[in-house]
Amino acid sequence: MTRSNSAPTTTSRPKTPRRSALRGTFDLIINSVSAAIDINAHLKLLALNGTLVNVGAPSEPMPVQAGTLIGGRRSFAGSNIGGIAQTQEMLDFCAEHAIAPEVEITSADQVNEAWARVLASDVRYRFVIDASTIV
């Protein structure tokens, strides 16, 4: 998730007190979780005209409250990236053929510098935040 007009911010729990301050601050949320979540809580994090893109494939329905979308001129979109079995098959194929992504790994404490480089178009591939450095 990226907060509008500010440094990058991420959150996976929109209902916690710290994250309630983030309500209405995100331009874009990409949800890759394959479990059912409270999608309305995430939609409320979007700024005016914000978009939540769901690329996860939960097995349970995720009810969306129309007022959450309409009231903030928010959008809810989706993309079919394949299910768990298809994703695993692709990962196995990549491992067997030594195919790896071209990424630059950064630590959580360097995310602001990484974002500055993104804004300056100084990133050749994609940044990946090393999850072990997230506190």
N, C-alpha and C positions, 0 to 999 in steps of 0.2 A: 504494500500500500504506500502511496506517496501523498503526503499532505500538500494541499494547494498553496502555492506561493511561499514555500518555506523549505527547510531542509527535509530530506527524506525521513519518513517515520514509518515504523512497522508495528503492527499489533495483531495478535491472534485471539484476543479475548476482549471483545468490545464492551462487555458489561462490567468490567472491573472499575473501581473508582478512578484510577489514574487515566484510564482510557475514556471515561465518560467526558473528559475535557476535550477529546478528539472529535466529538460529535459535530458533524457538518463541516469537517476540515479536509476531507480527501476528495481529489478529483477522480481517482481511479483506484479500484480495488480489484485484484485478481485473486479469486478464490480457487485454489487447487485441491482443496480437501475433498476426499471422496466419501466422507460421512455426512449425514444430515446435520446441519447447524442451524442456529437461529438466524436465518438470512435477513430478517427484518432488522435485527440489531446491527448487522453489518451495513445494511442500506442506510440506516440513520447516521452512519459515519460519513456518508457522502456529502460533499458540498453541493450547492445549487448546480444543476446540470451535470452532476457526477455520474459515473458509470461503474457498475459492479459486473465483472465478467466472470462467469462460473465455468471453469474448465474441469472441475472434479465431477464425478458421476456417482452421487449418492444413491443407494438402493431405496431409500425412503423419500417420499415427496417433501419438498420444502415450501410450505405455504407462504405466499407473499401477500402482504396487506397493500391493497391498491393505494390507500391514502399515503403510505410511506413513499411510494413512487411518485404519485401525482403532486403531493404537497411540496416536494422539493425539486420537482422537474428532474427526477432521477431516472436512470435507465438501468435495466437488468438484461444482460446479454449472455450468450453461451457460446461455447465452441466445443466441438467433438474432437477430443484428442485420443479417443480409444479407451477401452476399459483396462482393468488391472491386468488381465491375462494378455491383452495385446501389448500393453506397455512392457510387461515382463519379457515377452517374446522379443520385442525390439531391443531391450537392454541385453538379453542373452546373445542376440545376433551381434550387437556392437562389441560385447566382450570377446566373443569368438573371433572377431575380425579386427581386433585392436582399434576400434573406432571410438574416439573420445571427443568431447566437446572442446572447443578452443575458448577458454575462459581465463579470466584473471581473478585469482582468489584474493579477497581482502578480509580483514578482521572487522568485527563489529565496531571497535573503537576508531577505525579508519573510514567509516561510512561517509562522513561529511567530506573528507578529501576525495573519496571515490565519486560522490555526487558532483562535486565541483568539476572533476574531470569529465563526467558525463555531460555537464552543461557546456564545457569548453570543447566538446567533441574530441577529447583526448583518450578515447577508449577504442582499442582495435576490435575487441570481441565483446564479451559480456562480463560484467562483474558478478561474482558469486561470493556471498558472505559466508565465511566459515562458521557454521552453526555452533561449533564448540567454543567460540569466543563470545557468544551472546550471553549476557548475564541476566 
